Every structure is written in C-alpha cells, then in structure tokens.
Amino acid sequence: MSEKMKLKITKGQHHALNQIRGLQQDALYMVMGARLTPEGYFLVGTEDAFDHLLADLYDEVEFAMQPKTSLKHLRTLIYKLEPEEDF
C-alpha cells in the first residue's frame, strides 16, 4: 500500500479545487476529504492521488476554466506540488 502524503492548502486553494469538475476519482476523494483544522486545510492522499491532482490542475489552468482569482490559487498549488516547475 502506498504511503500517505499530507499537504497544507489555503482556503482559496481549497475553494478553487472544489470548483474543478472531472477530477480523477482518487484526486476528487482527496479534495472532498480535505479537513479544516486550526492550522488550515490539509489534503491527505497517496502519491498517485497527488500525481492525478497535479495532472488535473495543469489541465484546468491550460484551458482556463476558472475565474482569474481561482486560477491564481490553482497556480500556487501547482507550485507547492512542483516547486521547480516554471509555468
């Protein structure tokens, strides 16, 4: 079984993720299961789930299916997942 990973996200990023339609199933469950704690929202999932989420984020940003403010949140989330990526 894959090891679980955890990523802290902002309220804006969480909202933008919830606006994406057609997330891959494991990414969708990870977003739906994000918990608000006193420290903020956390995504918890396997490496595969995070890889699927990243692929879906790239698609969402590429096709600009969100308002500009949501796209900003999605881009910052991509940077959290792949900090060396230049987009």
C-alpha positions as CSV (number, residue, x, y, z in Angstrom):
1,M,0.0,0.0,0.0
2,S,1.2,3.5,-0.8
3,E,2.4,5.8,1.9
4,K,0.1,8.7,2.7
5,M,1.2,12.2,2.0
6,K,-0.1,15.4,3.5
7,L,-0.2,19.0,2.0
8,K,-1.4,22.2,3.7
9,I,-3.5,24.4,1.4
10,T,-5.2,27.7,1.8
11,K,-8.9,28.4,2.0
12,G,-8.7,29.9,-1.5
13,Q,-7.0,26.9,-2.9
14,H,-9.5,24.6,-1.3
15,H,-12.4,26.6,-2.8
16,A,-10.8,26.6,-6.3
17,L,-10.2,22.8,-6.1
18,N,-13.9,22.3,-5.2
19,Q,-14.8,24.2,-8.4
20,I,-13.0,21.7,-10.7
21,R,-15.3,19.3,-12.5
22,G,-14.0,16.0,-13.7
23,L,-11.2,15.4,-11.2
24,Q,-9.8,11.9,-11.4
25,Q,-11.5,9.7,-8.7
26,D,-8.7,9.5,-6.2
27,A,-8.0,13.2,-6.5
28,L,-11.7,14.0,-6.1
29,Y,-11.9,11.9,-2.9
30,M,-8.8,13.6,-1.6
31,V,-10.3,17.1,-2.2
32,M,-13.7,16.1,-0.8
33,G,-12.0,14.7,2.3
34,A,-9.8,17.8,3.0
35,R,-10.2,18.7,6.6
36,L,-10.2,22.2,8.1
37,T,-8.0,22.2,11.3
38,P,-6.9,25.1,13.4
39,E,-3.7,25.1,11.2
40,G,-5.7,25.3,7.9
41,Y,-6.9,22.8,5.3
42,F,-5.0,19.6,4.6
43,L,-5.1,17.3,1.6
44,V,-4.1,13.7,2.5
45,G,-3.6,11.0,-0.1
46,T,-1.2,8.7,-1.9
47,E,1.5,9.8,-4.2
48,D,-0.7,8.6,-7.1
49,A,-3.6,10.7,-5.9
50,F,-1.3,13.8,-5.8
51,D,0.0,13.0,-9.3
52,H,-3.5,12.8,-10.6
53,L,-4.5,16.0,-8.9
54,L,-1.4,17.7,-10.4
55,A,-2.4,16.5,-13.9
56,D,-5.9,17.8,-13.4
57,L,-4.6,21.2,-12.2
58,Y,-2.4,21.5,-15.3
59,D,-5.5,20.8,-17.5
60,E,-7.6,23.3,-15.6
61,V,-5.0,26.1,-15.8
62,E,-4.2,25.3,-19.5
63,F,-7.9,25.5,-20.5
64,A,-8.6,28.5,-18.2
65,M,-11.9,27.0,-17.0
66,Q,-11.9,29.1,-13.8
67,P,-12.2,32.8,-13.0
68,K,-8.8,34.6,-12.8
69,T,-8.7,34.6,-9.0
70,S,-9.3,30.8,-8.9
71,L,-6.6,30.3,-11.5
72,K,-4.2,32.2,-9.3
73,H,-4.9,29.8,-6.4
74,L,-4.5,26.8,-8.7
75,R,-1.2,28.0,-10.0
76,T,0.2,28.5,-6.5
77,L,-1.0,25.0,-5.6
78,I,0.9,23.6,-8.7
79,Y,4.0,25.4,-7.4
80,K,3.5,23.7,-4.0
81,L,3.3,20.3,-5.7
82,E,6.2,21.0,-8.2
83,P,8.2,24.0,-7.0
84,E,10.8,23.6,-9.7
85,E,8.2,23.9,-12.5
86,D,8.2,27.2,-14.4
87,F,4.7,27.9,-15.8
